[in-house]
Amino acid sequence: MHSKIDLDKSTPVGHPGDFQRDVENCHVTAIRRASRNLTRIYDSKLAPMGLKSTQRTLLLHIAARPGITITKLSALTLVDKSALKRNLGPMQRQGYVTINVSPEDARSRSLAVTAKGQDLLSKSRRAWLEAQELYEDSVGIDDALEIKTLMRLVANISEPGVERTGVKT
C-alpha cells in the first residue's frame, strides 16, 4: 500500500488475515527487521576487534564530544539512560571510556574516550568501512543516501507527551 492502511471492515477482528496484513503493513516491523540485518552485517565486520556496532557508535559520539554527559548522549542517540549505563559499563571496564562526575553538575556524569578507546576506533575503521561498502554496494549509493535521509526524518518524529528517549513527560 502506498498510503494509509485500508481497514477491511468485512473481515472479523482477530481473523488470521488481519494479523498477516498487519505484519506486512507495519512500518516498525519493516524498519526493525532491516535494522537488525544491517546491525548483523556491521557486527560481523567488527567482531574480530571484539567490538559491536552499538559500542563503536557510542565511542564515536563520545570522541566527537569529549565531556558529553550521559543525559546529553541519551538525547543524541535516543537510548534511555539506564540502557546507556549498561552499555557503557563494559566499555569502561575494558578501558575504552572514562565516566567521571561532571564539572558542571555533580549529579551528572561526563564521558570521554581514552587513548585505548581512540586506538580501537582507529583500528576498527577499516572494518566499519567494509560494512559501509557492503551496504552501499547492495542497495546502491544513491538509495543508501536516500534511506539515511529518510531514517533521519523518522528519528525526529515525536509524539506529544513522550520524550524522544521513550520516557513520558
N, C-alpha and C positions, 0 to 999 in steps of 0.2 A: 504494500500500500504506500501511496505517496503523500497522503495527507492524514488527517485524524482517523483513528481506527473506527471503522463502522461496526457498531454493535448490532449483531444479528438478534433481533427480538424474538425470532421464531424458534431459536434453539434454547431449550431449558437451561437455566443456570446450573452449572455443575456437570454439564454434559462433557464427555471427553473431547469433543470437537472444540469446545470453548478453551480448554486448557492448552491444546495443541496450538490453536490460533493465538492465544496469549503468549505462548513461548516464542512463536515465530515473529510476533509483532512487538515484543518487549525490547525497548531501546537499551535498558540497563543490562539485560541478558546478553545482547549482542556486543555491547561495549566491554562488559566484564570478560566475556569469552575471548575477545580479541586482546584485551589487556593481559589476561593470563597467558595466552600463547606468546605474545611479544615478550613478556617478562621471562618466560621459559627460555626463549632464544637468548636474551641478554644474559640471564643467569648461567646458561650453558657456556657461553663465551668467557664469562668472568670467573667461573668455578675454579680453574687452575690456580687462581690467585687467592682462593679462599674468600671470595667476595661475591655478594649478591647485588643485583641492580639497585635494590632499595637502599642498601648501605652506600653504594657509590654515589647515588643521588644525594643522600644526606651529607656525605663528605663534601661533595661539590658545593652544595648550598652553604655549608658552614665555611668552607675555604673561601668562597666568594664574599662572605660577610663575617669576618672574624669578630667574635664577641656577640654574635646574634644570640638572643635569648631563646629558650625553649618555647615560650609563648609566641614569639615572632616567627620562629621556624614552623611552629604548628600552623599558624595562619598562612604562611607561604606555601607549605606543602599540602595543606588540607588534611593533615594527620593529627588526631587528637593527642593531647599532651601525654596521656598515660601510655599510648602506643609508641610515641616518640621516645619516652624514657626507657621503655622495654627494648627498643631498637638501639638506643644509644649506649645502654649499659654494657653489652658485649664489646662494642667498639671502644668504649673507654677502657675496659679490662685488657683489651688487646693493644692498647697504647696508641690508637688512631685519633682519638679526640680527648680533649680535656673538658671537664664540666666544673665550673667554678661559680662562686657567689658573684652575682653581677655587681660591678662597682656602682651602678646607677640605682639598684634596688636590691637590698639584702634578701628579699623574698624571691627574687628571680635567679635563675642560673644562666650564665653565659657560656657559650660554646666556642671552641677553637680546634682546628685541626693541628695535630702535632707534626713534627718532621717525619715521623714514621707514617702518619696518615697521608702527608703530601707525597711521600715516596710511593705509597700504594696507589694513589691517584695517578701518578705518572706512569707507573708500571702497568696499570690496568687500562690505560688509554687505548692501546693498540687493540686489545680485546673488545673494548667498547666500540671502537671504530669498525671492527669486523662485524659486530652485531648491527651497527648502523647501516653498513653497506649491504648486508644480507637483507635487511628490511627494505631498504631503498631499491635494491635490485628486484625484490619480489613484487613490490607494489608499484614501482616506478617513482622516480624522484618527484615529479610534479604531484602525483597523488599523495606521496608521503608528506610533502609540504602542506598540501591542502588538508589532509587528515589532521596534522598537527595544529593548523589554524582552527579547524572545527573543534578539536578537543580543548583548545584554549577557551573557545566560546562556551563549551559545555562546562568547563571548570569554573566559569564565572557565573553560572546560573545560581540564583539564590531563591530561597523560599522564605517568605515573610515569617519572622519569629524564630528562625533557625539559623544559627551561625554556620559559616561555611565548614567548620570542623565537625558539624553534626550535633553540637550542644545547643539545646533550646535556650532562647534568650528570654 
